[in-house]
Amino acid sequence: MHGAATTGAASRRGRRPADRGDTERTIRRAALRRFADLGFDAAALRDIAADAGVDPAMIAYRFGSKLSLWKAVVEAVGAGKIDMLRRTAAAKASAAASPLAASMEALVDLYCANETVPRFLLRDAGHDPERAAWVFDHVSRPLLDHFLPLIRRANETGRIATPVPEMFLLSFAYGVAVSVVRREMLAGFAPQLANDNDFRAALYATLIEPRLRHG
């Protein structure tokens, strides 16, 4: 009897980390949508809790303040984005596609697959110095670390011509993010962009191919 009770207790203890992780992921996903839709200041913790199906006290217990929750969302977005970028780029890499082109296509695919992410990143991170620095450290810096060696290599081999690799990346990444966020407006001018495949192809043709034609 004692052994069964011990086993049951151990089993419950063994499930706690997974349960905790699941709850925190659910809260982060709900917060991501609210922050993307409304911005940091207008997003209310009670609404995030309702979306996540938890008591507001659970958010305070797991994350502390709204700013701490926002920072946790940025960290998760940054880590997930870079991991998916690397895996998607590796899957796209071939003899016909340069590593830079594969990574650029991968970023387009990632933003098209989840427009909440670029909407969140563009919403209001630049309005507050602390939040702007957090986004740079956890999203922009890893993106730079991934892309800059590829851009410099392509520049050295004549695949592209850019005097400032950082500007090359900034203009590309920002162009993708804005285009994805403003897709509905763009489709009002060009109805074919309402089709997912046509929209992605248009982003490739507009934001990637012209940058890779040099040499």
Buried (B, 14 or more C-beta within 10 A) or exposed (E): EEEEEEEEEEEEEEEEEEEEEEBBEBBBBBBBBBBBBBBBEEBEBEBBBBBBEBEBEBBBEBBEEBBEBBBBBBBBBBEEBBEBBEEBBEEBBEEEBBBBBBBBBBBBBBBBEBBBBBBBBBBBBEEBEEBBEBBBBBBBEBBBEBBBEBBBBBBEEEBBEBEEBEEBBBBBBBBBBEBBBBBEEBBEEEEEBEEEEBBBBBBBEEBBEEBBEEE
